[in-house]
Amino acid sequence: MPGRKEFAKLYFGNAVIGVVKELLGLNLYDPRSEEAIVMELLNLLVSPSGGQDFELRWHRDDIRWEVDEEEEQRQLAEKSPGGRQAHTQYNIALFDDESLVVVPGSHRRVRTEEERTADPYQEELDGQVVVKMKAGDAVFYDSNIVHRGIYKGVDWQNGEKGRMTLHGSVGLYGHSEERAKNVLQHGVGDWVDRDDAAFDGLQGKCWDRAEGMRLRLVEMGRGDDLGYSLDG
Ligand SMILES: O=C(O)CCC(=O)C(=O)O
């Protein structure tokens, strides 16, 4: 993929991984903390072209909306044992971006009655925050926060600028089973164990980190029989 090396440098570099480690409660200066994190995903979220808008419904990434309160509580506790974050997701805006909408704190509690019964595309939920990012800003979050994405269509061909945001996640090793479906449903298991998936553009400690994180993802398997976190 063109630019692969630059994406790898960003994903595995200290600027992002330093924040990830802090959020996951790891000691930044302990070399063993390198072994506690697993490669997950890096994508680019882009405004649709041709003027068509696009919206994602309210959701948590890895807990289905239909579950009852008891099951929701169980899964929240399973995916973040002791209220501790077992992964972190992030958006890094390349252009100004106001597409992500979240309900702060909702990743640590079951949904309110309003949230549970809301229209999937309801314009406003109590306490919601539109994440306003300037180019170069980053936001890190737990992807089981109640959230949605609203993408305004733009005319890229004629130079109109829209959303162009890097969207990544990193997991805590040892929580692989809980994260496996969420990560492997995107097909990464099909290629990540190939020899040519090694990070030839990276060097020194960054290469060691990248290779270690990749191999820990390979250990999670291909995910062929895990299905999908959400429907639709
Ligand atoms: O558009 C966004 O920033 C959020 C994307 C999203 O909801 C998701 O990846 O599940």
The ligand as an SDF file (V2000), in Angstrom:
LIG
                    3D

 10  9  0  0  0  0  0  0  0  0999 V2000
  -16.8000    8.1040   12.8450 O   0  0  0  0  0  0  0  0  0  0  0  0
  -16.2370    7.9310   13.9160 C   0  0  0  0  0  0  0  0  0  0  0  0
  -15.3710    8.6510   14.3910 O   0  0  0  0  0  0  0  0  0  0  0  0
  -16.6790    6.7660   14.7420 C   0  0  0  0  0  0  0  0  0  0  0  0
  -16.5600    5.5240   13.9910 C   0  0  0  0  0  0  0  0  0  0  0  0
  -17.3120    4.4660   14.6860 C   0  0  0  0  0  0  0  0  0  0  0  0
  -18.3420    4.6860   15.2370 O   0  0  0  0  0  0  0  0  0  0  0  0
  -16.7940    3.1390   14.7420 C   0  0  0  0  0  0  0  0  0  0  0  0
  -15.6940    2.8850   14.2340 O   0  0  0  0  0  0  0  0  0  0  0  0
  -17.4430    2.2810   15.3350 O   0  0  0  0  0  0  0  0  0  0  0  0
  1  2  2  0
  2  3  1  0
  2  4  1  0
  4  5  1  0
  5  6  1  0
  6  7  2  0
  6  8  1  0
  8  9  2  0
  8 10  1  0
M  END
$$$$
